Every structure is written in structure tokens, then in C-alpha cells.
Amino acid sequence: MNDETKQLIEELKVYRDDMVARNYPFQTISDIITKWEVKKDFLEETEKEGRKLNDSYQESVRQAKSRKE
């Protein structure tokens, strides 16, 4: 996630907190924040799993080369 998106989420959180403090009945801004937080978490987990798979693949290649030698 890029810095601009992170900044937008932080600004929306501040706006949401202000709305909650004023007891606004609208749920829309909170729903937007939740959606982006879930998306961010999903993307971070996907990237982490991708790194693990790449590491595993590299180890497999290393072992295959080692057996050939």
C-alpha cells in the first residue's frame, strides 16, 4: 500500500472519530475505513505468503543444484 493511501486512511479515521464524538448516525465513513483496512491486511498477508513461496522455491532450486553436483 502506498503512502498516499495510508495517509487517506488516517485522515478518514480522524474524520470518523470526530463523527462518533458528535454521535452522527451515519455508518458510511466507518464502512469505508473498514473496507480499506481489510484490503490492506489482505494485501500484506498476500505479499508475506508470496515471499515465503519465493524463499521455498529458491531453496528447492538450491537443493536440486546441490544434488546434481
BELNOR-V550290 format. One record per pair of residues at least 6 apart in sequence whose ideal C-beta (glycine too) atoms are under 8 Angstrom apart, sorted by sequence separation. I is the first residue (numbers start at 1). GAP is how many residues later the second one is. D is the distance in Angstrom with one decimal. If there is no record, write none. Layout:
i:I gap:GAP d:D
i:I gap:GAP d:D
This chain:
i:19 gap:7 d:6.8
i:19 gap:10 d:6.2
i:19 gap:11 d:8.0
i:16 gap:13 d:4.9
i:15 gap:14 d:6.0
i:16 gap:14 d:5.4
i:12 gap:17 d:6.2
i:16 gap:17 d:5.8
i:12 gap:20 d:6.3
i:13 gap:20 d:6.0
i:12 gap:21 d:5.1
i:9 gap:24 d:6.5
i:12 gap:24 d:7.8
i:9 gap:27 d:5.4
i:8 gap:28 d:7.9
i:9 gap:28 d:7.1
i:5 gap:31 d:7.4
i:9 gap:31 d:7.5
i:5 gap:35 d:7.9
i:1 gap:39 d:5.2
i:1 gap:42 d:6.2
i:1 gap:43 d:7.7
